Amino acid sequence: MTAFIYRIVNKYQWTLPVLSGILTLIALFLTLMPAGDLGHNKLFQYDKLGHMLIFGSWTFALGLMRINNKQRSIALYPIFLAGCAFGLSIEILQGILPIHRDPDYLDFIADVVGCLVAVGVLKMLVRSWKKERILY
């Protein structure tokens, strides 16, 4: 199964930067949109889950892109740090910009959890690809 994933990633490797860019724009749009434009609905009951999903997806796409470019053992720690830095930057921008949004440390914690899950999945994929001798 993981060999299939690797073949798809290699075959459509051009999609990884596009996906990363789209996920970046979505994260920026959703987290930096003025508070008055958001309204209050049931979606915001799942705010922390949304943070985990968007920052986890962003970190996962960045990791796949890096793995695909390196074709050898890579350190996943910088990928995790990049995701965390992106999440922290968003929270800082929410406090600085005049968009009537307040930074929330729980949002940042949700971002970090999403990044951890993404790096965990990447680690399992890399380990499997090495075992199958796809990566060297």
KAWO-V527325 format. One line per field, one symbol per residue. phi: phi as a letter, one per 20 degrees, with the letter a starting at -180 (. if undefined). psi: psi as a letter, one per 30 degrees, with the letter a starting at -180 (. if undefined). A space follows every 10 residues. Layout:
BEGIN
phi=???
psi=???
END
This chain:
BEGIN
phi=.fffffffff fdffffffff ffffffffff edfggffemc bfgffdgfff ffffffffff fffffffffe lbgceegfff ffffffffff ffffeefedl ddfcffffff ffffffffff ffffffffff femedc
psi=efeeeeeeee ehfffeeeee eeeeeeeeee fgkkeffelj afeffgeeee eeeefeeeee eeeeeeeeee gaklkfeeee eeeeeeeeee eeeefekigh kkkjfeeeee eeeeeeeeee eeeeeeeeee eghel.
END
